Amino acid sequence: MKIGNILLGNKPLFLAPMEDVTDSPFRQICRRMGADIVYTEFISSEAIIRDSDIAIHKMQFEEEERPFGIQIFGGREEAMEGAAKVALANNPDLIDINFGCPVFKIVKKGAGSACLKDLGMMERMTATVVNAAGGLPVTVKTRLGWDDNTIRIQEVALMLQHLGVKALTVHARTRAQKYKGEARWEWLKKLKQTPGLEIPVIGNGDVTSPHLVKKMFDETGVDGVMIGRGAIGNPWIFRQSRHYLETGELLPEATIQERLELCAEQLRLSVDHHGERYGVIIMKKHYGQYLKGIRNGKKLRAAIMDEKEMAPILELLLNFREEEIFALA
């Protein structure tokens, strides 16, 4: 599979952009664990053009993250054009447009999945970003439609292809579904069978295990699979899925010690990237999944959540023994 000149091999695995999750430390971890391409969390075009410190910080990345994409969203063409130019100056491998976020505060500004109600706006905005990107590949992430009565994803895909978009990721739910109900993979299959559609299609939605990664490839024919929530606290999913796709065999699950050590490594990277205060805070989104299923893991997590500095958290993580939880009391 190729996105522009980016070679990704056969059946690539993508890390989904997730707000307050896919920061540089987590992206580094996922790339090490086998993710073929990673993205920033979505970044407001309005914040970018106003030179917001937070927005600029979100675009920062390490070379080991490549291939790497910056995802932007917005409801004004002028802001998206300016944001694309700023993103381009940060030297990513591609720029991704978010036309899929279902959150009300985003939609009410005419951004995210709101564009699914106004395909003319989606067309103009996409054309603006493609032009501003100066030849850098532009990709799009969207949903099936606004609701069941407005599913026009095949028409949307052809339009985006005509505008110069190099790949399309589809979360197989409508905006009305948000994250409820099952993702409707049958639409991914229909999309891949669209006459005249040549750009790669990446499937997204309800992919939380190596079995489901393979099932999505087999049942829909998508070119790539994007993994979101299934990677939180479990970045091994990329390595396990690649092995399963290539051999049909499942790798052993990560041991408790491996989980604790990788969690500690991500914490170190987080503090290095964000500074101690925020680096500790943002890691709170990850502990629950790293410690899921570990005996007394909830008690360990409760003890960690009370800490405000890295050193005592590392002490708790790296010296934890399931049978010694009383020491945390």
Number of C-alpha atoms within 10 A of each C-alpha: 17 15 18 18 11 13 12 16 11 10 20 20 26 25 27 25 26 15 11 13 20 22 24 25 24 26 28 21 20 26 22 16 17 21 27 23 22 26 28 28 21 24 23 21 27 20 16 24 19 13 13 13 10 11 18 17 13 21 23 15 23 11 9 12 23 17 18 22 25 27 26 25 25 28 23 16 18 16 22 25 23 20 27 30 18 19 23 19 10 14 16 21 20 23 25 26 26 24 25 29 22 22 14 13 11 18 19 13 12 20 26 29 29 26 24 27 14 12 15 11 18 23 16 13 22 25 20 19 26 22 17 20 22 12 12 18 21 30 27 21 24 27 27 26 26 23 16 13 8 12 17 16 21 19 13 19 26 18 17 22 18 14 17 18 25 24 25 23 27 26 25 24 27 25 24 13 16 15 15 9 9 11 19 16 21 12 20 27 19 14 23 21 15 15 10 10 18 14 23 20 24 24 30 29 23 22 21 17 17 23 15 14 26 19 14 23 18 11 12 18 19 22 20 26 25 25 25 19 17 21 21 22 20 23 24 21 26 27 18 21 25 22 16 17 17 10 9 13 12 14 15 7 12 13 10 17 14 12 22 21 15 17 24 21 15 21 26 20 18 24 20 12 17 18 12 16 13 14 22 21 17 16 22 13 13 18 22 17 18 21 22 16 11 14 14 17 20 15 15 23 19 13 15 22 15 9 13 15 16 18 10 13 21 19 12 18 20 14 12 19 17 13 9 10 14 10 9 12 7
